[in-house]
């Protein structure tokens, strides 16, 4: 039936041909939206039967007519592959239910000011409360809690409120103020078996994907907000320079609501994996929402757990992406590597063999581009000579550079 429908619509420029094609797109869009964030299956001819009819409930799929296809395939009359559509209730209920036991509320032993309670309507900004924010359990050689540094450093003694309402002391074992990240250790009751949340891959996210942000500011219940990936941070001209904090251009941006209550909580993909740590910047509804990409967190977890801090290296070379024209001029088969545009005066790069105009192709044996190079440099042990391959003119050169500790 799908093939005959496509041929008929494709051959009918006048009459109902285009209208039928546009109707197919409308049905496809409606089904995709009502099932956003849920499981997927392949739509077949069986779905045209009475079982697919709508019962009028909110979230129920509209009555299907025939399996639909993308507009281009319908107009061309080509037999399209099976279309994947989301289905079931059109909510994130199952995802939230599975993840909520690993979400904890973080409290102080004594009241602190400007915690989540300060964002409640009518509350003065200086209101004092024991609530600090949210954290979540991860499996990193023992029960640990990830949260933001701003939350963890707000009080000398921390308490984690677990999913069953019980409380457990939480010990701060590692801080990274530049990423606004903190790692806590916690002793769980023997009878409480809480699965840690799995960590995903934030580099695989694409703009337009769904995200769910969980929080538990007061220990009463887990709250959830949902939104789209607005920006991944991967396309920004990456530069890790000395300063108090990482730039928001390297963060995930979402239109999901993130406030002081769910700051520090997990940002989940629709697969239920953590792809970021929620980061509150303001309680104003119009403020942008950001999250620390989980791949940045992975890079510092061992240092936080084993050393309590993160020591980063610094090179002092500013880089940009290589364009197609530049790659052609240099004889590169494709645009790749990181183009050096500036060497900061007094930096390790300024006294190294690097030159402005070099294209860094490999760093310590790994292929790089303008996004990955700054992070690889930052993760290098300061003071260690590092082999670097660059393209200079028409020649490839093997150099050696030495980084220095990143100034604070």
NUTIGU-514289 format. One record per residue: residue in one letter; z, x, y of N, C-alpha, C in turn. Coordinates in steps of 0.05 Angstrom, whole numbers, padded with zeros to 5 digits, always signed. Example, Ala and Ser with C-alpha at 12.3 -4.5 7.8 and 13.67 -1.06 7.14 Angstrom:
2
A+00156+00264-00114+00156+00246-00090+00156+00264-00066;S+00142+00257-00045+00143+00273-00021+00157+00258+00001;
//
This chain:
408
X+00000+00017-00024+00000+00000+00000+00000+00017+00025;X+00015+00040+00025+00016+00056+00049-00011+00067+00056;X-00026+00075+00034-00053+00086+00040-00072+00066+00051;X-00072+00041+00040-00090+00021+00049-00083+00012+00077;X-00057+00011+00084-00049+00004+00111-00058+00025+00131;X-00055+00051+00123-00064+00072+00141-00093+00071+00146;X-00110+00066+00125-00139+00065+00129-00147+00042+00147;X-00134+00019+00143-00141-00004+00159-00134+00000+00188;X-00110+00010+00193-00102+00014+00221-00120+00036+00234;X-00126+00057+00219-00142+00079+00230-00170+00070+00237;X-00181+00050+00223-00208+00042+00228-00210+00021+00250;X-00188+00008+00257-00188-00014+00276-00179-00005+00303;X-00198+00005+00320-00191+00014+00347-00183-00010+00364;X-00198-00032+00360-00191-00056+00375-00173-00073+00359;X-00168-00097+00368-00151-00116+00354-00123-00107+00351;X-00112-00109+00326-00084-00103+00322-00079-00075+00311;X-00100-00058+00310-00096-00031+00298-00075-00015+00312;X-00078-00011+00338-00059+00006+00353-00031-00008+00353;X-00031-00034+00356-00005-00049+00357+00009-00045+00331;X-00005-00045+00308+00008-00041+00282+00019-00013+00280;X+00004+00006+00290+00014+00034+00289+00039+00037+00306;X+00038+00026+00331+00062+00028+00348+00085+00013+00336;X+00080-00009+00322+00102-00023+00308+00115-00006+00287;X+00098+00010+00273+00108+00028+00252+00127+00048+00264;X+00119+00059+00288+00136+00078+00301+00162+00065+00310;X+00161+00040+00320+00185+00027+00329+00204+00023+00306;X+00194+00015+00282+00211+00011+00259+00223+00037+00250;X+00207+00058+00250+00217+00084+00242+00240+00093+00260;X+00236+00090+00287+00256+00098+00306+00282+00082+00302;X+00279+00056+00298+00303+00039+00294+00319+00047+00270;X+00305+00052+00247+00319+00060+00223+00332+00086+00226;X+00319+00105+00239+00330+00131+00242+00356+00130+00259;X+00356+00113+00280+00379+00111+00297+00402+00097+00283;X+00397+00076+00269+00419+00061+00256+00431+00077+00234;X+00417+00096+00223+00429+00112+00201+00435+00140+00210;X+00436+00146+00236+00440+00173+00245+00466+00184+00234;X+00465+00208+00224+00489+00222+00214+00496+00215+00186;X+00481+00198+00173+00488+00190+00146+00470+00203+00125;X+00473+00195+00100+00457+00207+00079+00428+00199+00082;X+00411+00214+00068+00382+00208+00069+00371+00202+00042;X+00349+00188+00041+00334+00184+00017+00305+00180+00024;X+00287+00179+00005+00259+00175+00010+00253+00145+00008;X+00240+00135+00029+00232+00107+00030+00208+00102+00012;X+00210+00083-00006+00188+00077-00024+00180+00048-00021;X+00160+00041-00037+00150+00013-00036+00171-00007-00044;X+00191+00002-00060+00211-00017-00069+00228-00028-00045;X+00228-00013-00023+00243-00022+00000+00231-00046+00014;X+00207-00054+00007+00195-00076+00020+00206-00103+00009;X+00222-00102-00012+00232-00127-00024+00255-00139-00010;X+00265-00162-00020+00287-00176-00006+00312-00160-00004;X+00316-00140-00022+00341-00125-00020+00345-00110+00006;X+00323-00105+00020+00325-00090+00045+00329-00108+00069;X+00330-00135+00065+00332-00153+00088+00358-00149+00102;X+00358-00154+00129+00382-00151+00145+00400-00175+00141;X+00426-00171+00140+00444-00193+00138+00457-00200+00164;X+00447-00187+00186+00458-00194+00212+00481-00177+00221;X+00492-00160+00203+00515-00144+00211+00507-00122+00229;X+00526-00113+00246+00521-00090+00263+00517-00065+00246;X+00496-00050+00251+00491-00026+00236+00473-00031+00212;X+00467-00056+00204+00450-00061+00181+00421-00055+00189;X+00406-00045+00169+00378-00037+00175+00362-00063+00180;X+00342-00061+00198+00325-00084+00202+00307-00089+00178;X+00297-00114+00176+00281-00121+00152+00256-00103+00151;X+00253-00087+00130+00229-00071+00128+00205-00087+00121;X+00182-00078+00130+00157-00092+00122+00143-00075+00101;X+00132-00053+00109+00120-00034+00090+00129-00006+00097;X+00127+00012+00078+00134+00040+00085+00117+00049+00108;X+00131+00061+00128+00117+00069+00152+00112+00099+00152;X+00095+00108+00171+00088+00136+00172+00086+00144+00201;X+00085+00170+00207+00082+00179+00234+00055+00168+00246;X+00054+00164+00272+00031+00151+00285+00006+00167+00279;X+00006+00193+00281-00018+00209+00277-00030+00205+00249;X-00012+00203+00229-00022+00199+00201-00033+00172+00198;X-00021+00152+00210-00030+00124+00207-00058+00121+00220;X-00061+00132+00244-00087+00129+00258-00109+00144+00244;X-00103+00166+00230-00123+00182+00217-00131+00171+00190;X-00115+00153+00179-00121+00141+00153-00115+00160+00130;X-00100+00182+00136-00093+00201+00115-00068+00192+00101;X-00067+00194+00074-00044+00187+00059-00021+00205+00066;X+00001+00195+00080+00022+00212+00088+00042+00218+00065;X+00058+00240+00068+00079+00244+00048+00101+00224+00052;X+00119+00221+00032+00141+00202+00035+00157+00208+00060;X+00164+00188+00075+00180+00191+00099+00209+00190+00093;X+00224+00210+00104+00253+00211+00099+00267+00196+00121;X+00283+00177+00114+00298+00160+00133+00327+00160+00127;X+00343+00159+00148+00372+00157+00143+00379+00129+00136;X+00400+00125+00121+00408+00098+00114+00438+00095+00111;X+00448+00074+00101+00475+00064+00098+00485+00053+00125;X+00510+00056+00131+00522+00040+00152+00516+00050+00180;X+00503+00073+00184+00497+00083+00210+00521+00093+00225;X+00541+00104+00211+00565+00114+00224+00573+00141+00211;X+00594+00153+00223+00605+00178+00213+00632+00174+00199;X+00636+00150+00189+00662+00144+00177+00669+00162+00154;X+00650+00166+00135+00656+00183+00112+00660+00212+00120;X+00645+00222+00139+00648+00249+00149+00675+00254+00161;X+00684+00236+00178+00710+00238+00191+00732+00236+00171;X+00730+00218+00152+00751+00214+00131+00754+00240+00115;X+00732+00253+00108+00734+00277+00092+00746+00301+00108;X+00741+00302+00134+00749+00325+00149+00777+00322+00162;X+00786+00298+00166+00811+00293+00181+00836+00306+00169;X+00839+00309+00143+00863+00322+00133+00866+00351+00142;X+00844+00364+00149+00845+00392+00157+00849+00395+00188;X+00850+00373+00202+00854+00374+00231+00884+00371+00237;X+00894+00389+00254+00923+00389+00260+00927+00387+00290;X+00950+00376+00297+00959+00375+00324+00977+00399+00329;X+00974+00412+00352+00990+00435+00359+01009+00428+00381;X+01035+00434+00376+01056+00427+00395+01072+00452+00403;X+01086+00449+00425+01105+00470+00434+01133+00461+00427;X+01151+00480+00424+01179+00473+00419+01191+00460+00444;X+01182+00468+00467+01193+00457+00492+01169+00446+00508;X+01173+00426+00525+01151+00414+00540+01136+00434+00557;X+01110+00431+00559+01093+00448+00576+01078+00429+00595;X+01068+00441+00617+01054+00425+00637+01024+00426+00632;X+01011+00406+00641+00981+00404+00640+00970+00405+00612;X+00985+00393+00593+00974+00389+00566+00957+00364+00565;X+00951+00355+00541+00934+00331+00539+00946+00306+00552;X+00973+00305+00554+00986+00282+00566+00978+00279+00596;X+00971+00301+00608+00964+00300+00637+00938+00286+00642;X+00922+00282+00621+00896+00269+00626+00898+00239+00623;X+00921+00228+00616+00924+00199+00613+00923+00186+00640;X+00912+00161+00642+00910+00148+00667+00937+00146+00682;X+00937+00154+00707+00961+00152+00723+00980+00175+00720;X+00975+00193+00702+00994+00215+00697+00988+00237+00718;X+01009+00248+00730+01004+00270+00749+00996+00295+00733;X+00982+00313+00746+00972+00337+00732+00994+00354+00722;X+01018+00353+00734+01040+00370+00727+01058+00358+00706;X+01050+00335+00694+01067+00323+00674+01073+00342+00651;X+01098+00341+00641+01106+00359+00619+01107+00344+00593;X+01098+00357+00572+01098+00345+00545+01096+00368+00525;X+01103+00362+00500+01102+00383+00479+01074+00386+00468;X+01056+00366+00473+01029+00368+00462+01013+00390+00475;X+00999+00405+00459+00982+00426+00469+00952+00421+00465;X+00945+00411+00441+00917+00407+00435+00913+00406+00405;X+00890+00415+00396+00881+00411+00368+00875+00438+00355;X+00878+00440+00329+00868+00462+00313+00858+00451+00286;X+00847+00469+00270+00838+00460+00244+00841+00483+00223;X+00845+00475+00199+00851+00494+00177+00825+00507+00167;X+00825+00533+00163+00803+00547+00151+00814+00564+00129;X+00797+00572+00110+00805+00589+00088+00796+00617+00094;X+00814+00633+00104+00808+00661+00110+00831+00678+00100;X+00831+00682+00073+00852+00697+00059+00879+00685+00065;X+00881+00659+00062+00907+00646+00066+00903+00622+00084;X+00923+00604+00086+00920+00582+00105+00922+00591+00134;X+00901+00588+00148+00900+00596+00176+00890+00572+00193;X+00897+00572+00218+00888+00551+00237+00872+00565+00259;X+00849+00554+00264+00833+00562+00287+00838+00543+00310;X+00840+00554+00334+00843+00538+00358+00834+00556+00382;X+00838+00546+00406+00831+00562+00429+00854+00579+00438;X+00848+00601+00451+00869+00619+00461+00885+00605+00483;X+00872+00589+00498+00886+00575+00520+00908+00557+00509;X+00903+00544+00486+00923+00528+00473+00945+00545+00461;X+00937+00565+00445+00956+00581+00430+00975+00597+00448;X+00965+00605+00471+00981+00622+00489+00998+00606+00509;X+00997+00579+00506+01011+00562+00526+01041+00560+00520;X+01049+00568+00496+01078+00567+00489+01085+00590+00471;X+01110+00598+00472+01120+00620+00455+01123+00612+00426;X+01131+00587+00421+01135+00577+00394+01116+00553+00390;X+01101+00555+00368+01081+00534+00362+01088+00519+00337;X+01082+00493+00336+01086+00476+00313+01060+00462+00307;X+01053+00462+00281+01029+00447+00272+01038+00421+00260;X+01027+00399+00269+01032+00373+00257+01009+00367+00238;X+01016+00365+00212+00996+00363+00191+00988+00334+00187;X+00968+00330+00169+00956+00304+00166+00976+00283+00156;X+00997+00291+00141+01016+00272+00131+01039+00267+00150;X+01037+00279+00174+01058+00276+00194+01080+00297+00193;X+01080+00314+00173+01100+00335+00171+01093+00357+00190;X+01114+00373+00197+01110+00395+00216+01115+00422+00202;X+01101+00442+00211+01104+00469+00200+01101+00489+00223;X+01118+00510+00223+01116+00530+00244+01089+00544+00242;X+01077+00549+00264+01051+00563+00266+01055+00589+00281;X+01047+00611+00269+01051+00638+00281+01024+00648+00291;X+01025+00657+00316+01001+00669+00328+00997+00697+00317;X+00974+00701+00304+00969+00728+00292+00945+00742+00304;X+00929+00728+00321+00906+00741+00333+00895+00725+00357;X+00888+00740+00378+00877+00728+00402+00851+00742+00411;X+00833+00726+00421+00809+00736+00433+00804+00721+00459;X+00816+00730+00481+00814+00715+00507+00785+00713+00516;X+00768+00733+00510+00740+00732+00519+00725+00708+00507;X+00730+00702+00482+00718+00679+00469+00735+00654+00471;X+00759+00657+00483+00779+00635+00484+00784+00625+00456;X+00792+00644+00438+00796+00637+00410+00822+00649+00400;X+00836+00635+00382+00861+00644+00371+00862+00637+00342;X+00876+00654+00326+00880+00649+00298+00910+00647+00293;X+00918+00626+00279+00946+00621+00273+00950+00622+00243;X+00973+00630+00234+00980+00628+00205+01001+00605+00203;X+01000+00591+00180+01018+00569+00176+01025+00568+00147;X+01050+00560+00141+01059+00557+00113+01058+00527+00107;X+01041+00520+00089+01038+00492+00082+01059+00485+00060;X+01070+00460+00061+01087+00451+00039+01073+00452+00012;X+01087+00460-00008+01075+00463-00035+01062+00437-00044;X+01073+00414-00037+01062+00389-00046+01038+00380-00031;X+01032+00393-00008+01010+00385+00009+00986+00403+00003;X+00966+00391-00009+00941+00405-00015+00920+00396+00004;X+00915+00413+00024+00895+00406+00045+00871+00425+00042;X+00848+00414+00036+00824+00431+00035+00816+00441+00063;X+00810+00467+00065+00801+00478+00090+00773+00468+00096;X+00766+00468+00121+00739+00459+00129+00720+00482+00124;X+00696+00476+00113+00676+00497+00108+00662+00504+00134;X+00656+00530+00137+00643+00539+00161+00613+00539+00157;X+00598+00529+00176+00569+00527+00174+00556+00550+00188;X+00531+00546+00196+00515+00566+00210+00505+00554+00236;X+00517+00563+00258+00509+00552+00284+00482+00561+00293;X+00472+00583+00281+00445+00592+00289+00423+00574+00279;X+00429+00556+00259+00410+00538+00248+00408+00512+00264;X+00426+00508+00283+00426+00483+00298+00401+00482+00316;X+00392+00457+00320+00369+00453+00338+00377+00431+00359;X+00365+00433+00382+00371+00414+00403+00362+00386+00393;X+00380+00366+00396+00375+00339+00387+00390+00331+00362;X+00402+00351+00348+00418+00344+00324+00444+00331+00332;X+00455+00315+00314+00481+00302+00318+00504+00321+00313;X+00525+00318+00329+00550+00333+00325+00573+00313+00327;X+00595+00319+00312+00619+00303+00314+00642+00321+00321;X+00657+00314+00341+00680+00330+00350+00706+00315+00343;X+00724+00328+00328+00749+00316+00320+00772+00328+00335;X+00792+00312+00341+00816+00322+00355+00840+00306+00346;X+00864+00318+00351+00889+00305+00345+00910+00317+00364;X+00910+00307+00388+00926+00319+00409+00956+00314+00405;X+00963+00291+00395+00991+00283+00395+01003+00280+00367;X+00987+00285+00346+00998+00283+00319+00999+00255+00308;X+00987+00236+00323+00988+00208+00314+00964+00201+00297;X+00940+00208+00306+00916+00202+00290+00893+00220+00300;X+00874+00223+00283+00850+00239+00290+00831+00222+00306;X+00823+00232+00328+00803+00219+00345+00776+00233+00341;X+00754+00218+00346+00728+00229+00341+00709+00221+00364;X+00693+00240+00372+00671+00234+00391+00645+00245+00378;X+00623+00234+00386+00597+00243+00375+00577+00247+00397;X+00558+00264+00393+00537+00269+00412+00516+00287+00401;X+00497+00295+00417+00475+00311+00409+00479+00340+00417;X+00466+00358+00403+00465+00386+00412+00447+00386+00437;X+00458+00393+00460+00443+00394+00485+00430+00421+00489;X+00443+00443+00481+00432+00470+00482+00447+00487+00462;X+00432+00505+00449+00444+00522+00428+00455+00548+00439;X+00446+00557+00463+00455+00582+00473+00439+00606+00463;X+00422+00601+00443+00406+00623+00431+00384+00632+00449;X+00373+00613+00465+00350+00621+00481+00357+00633+00508;X+00383+00634+00514+00391+00646+00540+00387+00676+00538;X+00381+00689+00560+00379+00718+00561+00406+00730+00555;X+00410+00739+00531+00437+00747+00522+00446+00772+00536;X+00470+00772+00546+00482+00795+00558+00512+00793+00555;X+00524+00812+00541+00553+00812+00538+00563+00834+00556;X+00572+00827+00580+00580+00847+00600+00610+00847+00603;X+00622+00868+00614+00651+00868+00619+00659+00844+00636;X+00681+00833+00630+00691+00810+00645+00712+00795+00629;X+00724+00775+00641+00746+00761+00628+00738+00742+00606;X+00713+00733+00605+00706+00713+00585+00676+00714+00581;X+00667+00704+00558+00639+00702+00552+00626+00680+00570;X+00601+00684+00577+00588+00664+00593+00581+00639+00577;X+00581+00616+00590+00575+00591+00577+00546+00589+00568;X+00529+00607+00578+00501+00606+00569+00499+00614+00539;X+00519+00627+00528+00518+00635+00500+00533+00615+00483;X+00543+00593+00495+00558+00572+00481+00540+00549+00472;X+00549+00534+00453+00536+00509+00446+00543+00489+00468;X+00523+00473+00476+00528+00451+00495+00522+00425+00482;X+00539+00405+00486+00535+00379+00474+00543+00357+00494;X+00532+00333+00489+00540+00311+00506+00563+00295+00493;X+00573+00305+00471+00598+00293+00459+00621+00299+00478;X+00639+00281+00481+00661+00284+00500+00682+00304+00489;X+00688+00325+00504+00708+00344+00497+00728+00346+00520;X+00753+00339+00514+00774+00340+00535+00798+00356+00524;X+00819+00357+00539+00842+00373+00531+00854+00364+00504;X+00850+00339+00497+00861+00329+00472+00847+00340+00448;X+00820+00341+00448+00806+00351+00425+00797+00380+00428;X+00804+00393+00450+00798+00421+00453+00812+00437+00431;X+00798+00455+00419+00809+00470+00397+00802+00458+00370;X+00791+00434+00370+00785+00420+00345+00757+00428+00334;X+00751+00419+00310+00725+00427+00298+00702+00411+00309;X+00679+00424+00313+00654+00411+00319+00638+00412+00293;X+00632+00389+00282+00620+00387+00256+00590+00379+00257;X+00575+00390+00239+00548+00381+00235+00549+00356+00218;X+00526+00343+00214+00526+00319+00197+00530+00325+00168;X+00529+00351+00161+00535+00360+00133+00565+00364+00130;X+00581+00360+00150+00610+00363+00148+00619+00392+00151;X+00602+00410+00160+00609+00438+00164+00616+00444+00193;X+00635+00462+00197+00642+00469+00224+00621+00487+00236;X+00610+00479+00259+00589+00495+00272+00599+00504+00300;X+00624+00496+00307+00635+00505+00332+00664+00497+00335;X+00677+00510+00355+00704+00503+00363+00703+00490+00390;X+00713+00466+00392+00712+00451+00417+00726+00465+00440;X+00714+00465+00463+00725+00480+00486+00725+00462+00510;X+00748+00455+00520+00750+00437+00543+00748+00454+00569;X+00731+00444+00587+00728+00457+00613+00740+00440+00635;X+00741+00414+00631+00751+00396+00652+00755+00368+00639;X+00771+00352+00651+00774+00324+00642+00757+00305+00657;X+00740+00314+00675+00722+00296+00690+00700+00287+00671;X+00695+00261+00670+00675+00250+00651+00647+00262+00654;X+00640+00271+00679+00614+00281+00684+00611+00311+00677;X+00633+00324+00669+00633+00353+00664+00617+00358+00638;X+00604+00381+00637+00590+00389+00612+00610+00396+00590;X+00602+00392+00566+00620+00398+00543+00608+00422+00528;X+00626+00441+00520+00617+00465+00507+00634+00470+00481;X+00623+00486+00464+00637+00494+00440+00630+00523+00434;X+00649+00538+00422+00645+00565+00414+00629+00564+00388;X+00605+00576+00387+00589+00576+00363+00604+00589+00340;X+00603+00577+00316+00619+00587+00294+00609+00614+00285;X+00584+00621+00290+00575+00648+00282+00588+00669+00300;X+00595+00662+00324+00610+00681+00341+00638+00684+00330;X+00649+00662+00320+00676+00663+00309+00676+00680+00284;X+00657+00677+00267+00655+00693+00242+00656+00723+00248;X+00644+00731+00269+00642+00759+00276+00669+00772+00283;X+00688+00755+00291+00714+00766+00299+00737+00758+00281;X+00732+00742+00261+00754+00732+00244+00770+00754+00231;X+00756+00773+00219+00770+00795+00206+00787+00811+00225;X+00777+00816+00249+00792+00831+00269+00817+00816+00278;X+00814+00790+00282+00837+00774+00290+00858+00774+00268;X+00849+00771+00243+00868+00769+00221+00881+00796+00215;X+00866+00817+00216+00876+00843+00207+00888+00860+00230;X+00879+00856+00255+00888+00873+00277+00900+00857+00300;X+00897+00831+00300+00909+00815+00321+00893+00814+00347;X+00871+00829+00348+00854+00829+00372+00826+00838+00365;X+00808+00836+00384+00781+00844+00380+00774+00866+00399;X+00765+00889+00388+00756+00911+00405+00725+00911+00405;X+00714+00908+00428+00685+00907+00430+00674+00932+00443;X+00649+00938+00435+00635+00961+00447+00617+00952+00469;X+00609+00972+00486+00592+00966+00509+00571+00987+00511;X+00547+00979+00517+00525+00998+00521+00516+01000+00550;X+00514+00977+00563+00506+00977+00591+00477+00975+00596;X+00462+00965+00576+00433+00961+00579+00428+00931+00580;X+00413+00922+00601+00406+00894+00603+00378+00890+00590;X+00376+00869+00574+00351+00864+00559+00340+00837+00564;X+00314+00834+00559+00300+00808+00561+00281+00806+00537;X+00271+00781+00532+00252+00778+00510+00226+00792+00515;X+00212+00800+00494+00186+00812+00496+00164+00790+00496;X+00147+00791+00516+00126+00771+00518+00102+00779+00500;X+00084+00760+00496+00060+00765+00480+00043+00787+00494;X+00041+00786+00520+00025+00806+00534+00037+00834+00531;X+00064+00836+00533+00077+00862+00531+00074+00872+00502;X+00077+00855+00482+00074+00863+00455+00046+00874+00450;X+00025+00861+00461-00002+00870+00457-00006+00897+00471;X+00005+00901+00495+00002+00926+00509+00015+00949+00494;X+00037+00943+00480+00051+00964+00466+00041+00968+00437;X+00022+00952+00429+00011+00954+00402+00029+00943+00381;X+00047+00924+00389+00064+00911+00369+00049+00888+00357;X+00053+00883+00330+00039+00861+00317+00047+00833+00327;X+00071+00831+00339+00081+00805+00349+00103+00810+00369;X+00109+00791+00386+00131+00794+00405+00158+00796+00390;X+00170+00819+00391+00195+00824+00377+00211+00845+00392;X+00236+00848+00385+00253+00868+00398+00265+00859+00424;X+00278+00877+00438+00292+00871+00463+00282+00891+00484;X+00270+00881+00506+00259+00897+00527+00282+00906+00546;X+00286+00932+00550+00306+00942+00567+00296+00940+00596;X+00310+00925+00613+00302+00921+00641+00320+00936+00661;X+00344+00944+00652+00362+00957+00671+00383+00973+00655;X+00390+00997+00665+00412+01013+00654+00433+01014+00676;X+00456+01003+00669+00478+01001+00689+00488+01029+00695;X+00491+01035+00721+00500+01061+00729+00528+01067+00718;X+00531+01091+00707+00557+01100+00696+00562+01089+00668;X+00544+01074+00656+00547+01063+00630+00539+01083+00608;X+00546+01078+00583+00536+01095+00561+00506+01095+00560;X+00493+01073+00566+00464+01072+00565+00451+01090+00586;X+00464+01093+00609+00453+01110+00630+00452+01139+00622;X+00470+01148+00605+00471+01176+00596+00459+01179+00569;X+00446+01159+00559+00433+01160+00532+00403+01165+00535;X+00389+01169+00513+00360+01173+00514+00344+01148+00520;X+00357+01125+00522+00343+01100+00529+00331+01101+00557;X+00309+01087+00560+00295+01086+00586+00288+01057+00592;X+00287+01050+00618+00277+01024+00625+00248+01021+00616;X+00242+00999+00604+00215+00994+00592+00214+00998+00562;X+00235+01011+00551+00236+01014+00522+00240+00986+00509;X+00228+00983+00486+00233+00959+00470+00250+00967+00446;X+00274+00958+00445+00292+00964+00422+00284+00947+00399;X+00276+00960+00377+00267+00946+00353+00288+00944+00331;X+00304+00965+00329+00325+00966+00308+00350+00979+00319;X+00372+00968+00311+00399+00978+00319+00415+00982+00294;X+00422+01007+00288+00438+01014+00265+00426+01003+00239;X+00399+01005+00237+00386+00996+00213+00379+00967+00211;X+00384+00951+00232+00379+00923+00232+00358+00916+00253;X+00339+00898+00246+00320+00888+00265+00334+00871+00286;X+00326+00874+00311+00340+00860+00333+00319+00847+00351;X+00329+00828+00367+00314+00817+00390+00334+00815+00413;X+00325+00803+00435+00342+00802+00459+00367+00785+00455;X+00367+00768+00435+00391+00751+00430+00411+00766+00412;X+00402+00779+00392+00420+00791+00372+00430+00819+00381;X+00415+00833+00396+00423+00861+00403+00450+00862+00417;X+00455+00846+00438+00481+00848+00452+00505+00843+00433;X+00502+00824+00414+00524+00818+00396+00528+00841+00376;X+00506+00853+00367+00509+00876+00348+00521+00900+00362;X+00514+00904+00387+00526+00926+00402+00556+00921+00405;X+00563+00896+00412+00592+00890+00417+00608+00893+00391;X+00596+00889+00368+00610+00891+00343+00610+00919+00332;X+00598+00938+00345+00598+00966+00336+00624+00980+00343;X+00633+00997+00326+00657+01013+00332+00652+01031+00356;X+00667+01029+00377+00663+01046+00401+00665+01076+00394;X+00648+01091+00406+00649+01120+00402+00633+01130+00379;X+00620+01112+00363+00605+01121+00340+00576+01124+00347;X+00563+01147+00341+00534+01150+00345+00519+01130+00328;X+00500+01116+00341+00485+01095+00327+00455+01101+00328;X+00441+01100+00305+00412+01104+00305+00398+01080+00316;X+00379+01085+00334+00364+01064+00347+00334+01070+00346;X+00318+01050+00340+00289+01053+00340+00278+01038+00363;X+00262+01051+00380+00250+01038+00404+00220+01042+00404;X+00207+01025+00418+00178+01028+00423+00175+01037+00452;X+00163+01060+00456+00159+01070+00483+00129+01077+00486;X+00115+01061+00502+00086+01064+00503+00074+01056+00476;X+00058+01074+00466+00045+01068+00440+00060+01081+00417;X+00083+01094+00422+00097+01109+00401+00123+01096+00395;X+00132+01098+00369+00158+01090+00361+00176+01115+00359;X+00199+01113+00371+00218+01136+00372+00244+01129+00359;X+00256+01148+00345+00282+01145+00334+00302+01160+00351;X+00320+01145+00363+00340+01156+00382+00368+01153+00371;X+00387+01164+00385+00415+01161+00378+00431+01156+00403;X+00446+01134+00403+00462+01127+00427+00491+01123+00418;X+00509+01127+00436+00538+01124+00431+00550+01104+00450;X+00563+01083+00439+00575+01063+00456+00603+01071+00465;X+00614+01055+00483+00641+01060+00492+00657+01034+00491;X+00683+01035+00492+00698+01010+00492+00691+00993+00516;X+00688+00967+00512+00680+00949+00534+00703+00947+00554;X+00697+00953+00580+00718+00950+00600+00727+00921+00602;X+00752+00917+00608+00763+00890+00610+00758+00879+00638;
//
